[in-house]
Amino acid sequence: MRVFVTGASGWIGSAAVDELLAAGHEVVGLARSDTSAASLDAKGAQVRRGDLDDLDSIREGAATADAVLHLANKHDFTNPAVSNQAERAAVQAIGDVLTGSGRPFLLASGVAGPAQGRVATEGDRSPFHGLQSPRGGSENLALEYVDRGVNTVSVRFAPTVHGDGDHGFIATLVAIAREKGVAAYVGDGTNRWPAVHRSDAARITRLGLEKAPAGTLLHAVSEEGVPTREIAQAIGRGLDVPVTSIAAQDAQKHFGWIGRFFAMDIPASSTRTQELLGWAPSGPTLMQDLDAGSYFRA
């Protein structure tokens, strides 16, 4: 397939591009910078210049592709309205182009919304609808296009897609611990975060494009739920700093914007995803990655 990929040079996107190319697919990656374009070109992918706000470029990329993998997101957690608007507009642009084509449209989402305090499954529908909701309600918007002849598939990624070079949530927690001189968790730290290694996440995106029927919800999850206290303890070991509990009412003050997320109990299963795609996790666990030391290099 000729696959148009947004976020093609991002943390998950760059691994997904490698996975797609290795499987023999043709890849066209959206690139907003010369550096991103050069990286894609060096891999053997084609380059389409543009970014998440360049809807014309996104429409043209989708129109000339056999499938679309939408992984780009602004991830501006200090100004979520901007991220939500851009995400919703991009999903609508892609969906409109693919209407009536039957072509695969796989988009990124998260496991934090469908359920909290119990194990979320692929059978749980997202409660987020409309522009003001997280990600602008993009998952539900994209699924509306199933009835309009689009093979929409949503991949809900674990909050930590970990690995050497990660600059996401775990790297942020490490930076906070380094700055504060203490590795912290919220409350008793029994709340759980799902995790998935980057290589496993990339494999799920490829298999989802190749195999998943319209309307499928996939969970990119290798570990159902790692207690946040264990995450903090691993960070404490890696930085050689004390580990302590932070009261829930003080989480925002200590952690900043990520405090609300780190306090969530959001375990998630990937049993149905594994059965549907014939996929099984093969990458390192989160604890193995943390203990390997890459997160603590100066």
C-alpha positions, 0 to 999 in steps of 0.5 A: 500500500501507499501509506500517507503518514502524519507525524512521520518523524515523531516518536511513534511515527518514525518507528511506524514508518520503519515498520511499514517500509520493512513490510514492503509498503510505500510511505509518504510522510508529512514533514514540517521541517528540513530535518524531518524531511531529510530523515524521511528521505534517508529512510527511503520514504517520500516527503510531503511538506506541511504540518498539522495546520496545513489542511490542504497538504493533508488533504492532498496526501490523503487523496493520493494514498491507499491508506492514511496513518494519522499520528500527528498531534500538537500535544500542547498540554498547557493550551489544550484548546489549540491541540484539540482544534488542530486534531479535529480539523485534521481528522475531518479533512482526512475523513472527508477526502476518504469518504466512499473510498473504503480505504483504511484510516488509522488514527492515534488516540489514548486509553485514558478516556474510556474507563478509569479505576477498572481495566478498559477494554476495546469494547469501551467507547470513548466518552469524548465528543465535540471540540471542547473534549480531549483531542477534540473528540477526534476518535468519535468523529473519525468513527462517524466516517465508517457509515460514510465508507471509510475503514476507520480504525482507532489505535489507543496508545498507552500513556507511556510508549517507552524506549531509548530516546523517549521524550514523552511522559516518563522522560518528563517525570524523570526531569521533574525528579531531577529538578526536585531532587525527589522521585514522587508518586501521588497518594499511595501510588497504587494507581496504574499506568499501561505501558507499551514499548515503541517497537510493539506500538509500531507493529500494531499500527502496521497490522491495524492498517493491514488487517483491522476491519472498519470501526475497530478499536485497538489497544497499543498496550503491552502491560495492563497497568504498572503501579505509579509507585513502582515507576517512581521507585525506578526513577529514584533508583536511576537518579539516586534520589529519595522516593516519596508520596505527594498528596493528591491536592498537591500533585499539580503544584509538584508535577505541573501539568502532568500531575493530573495524568500521573494521578489517574488509575487507567489500566487497559487490556489488549487481549482483543487486539492481540487476538485480532491482529495475531500480535504479542508484545516482544519489546522490553517492559517499562521497568526493564527500560528504566533499569537499563539507564537510558532515561537517566543519561545527562 
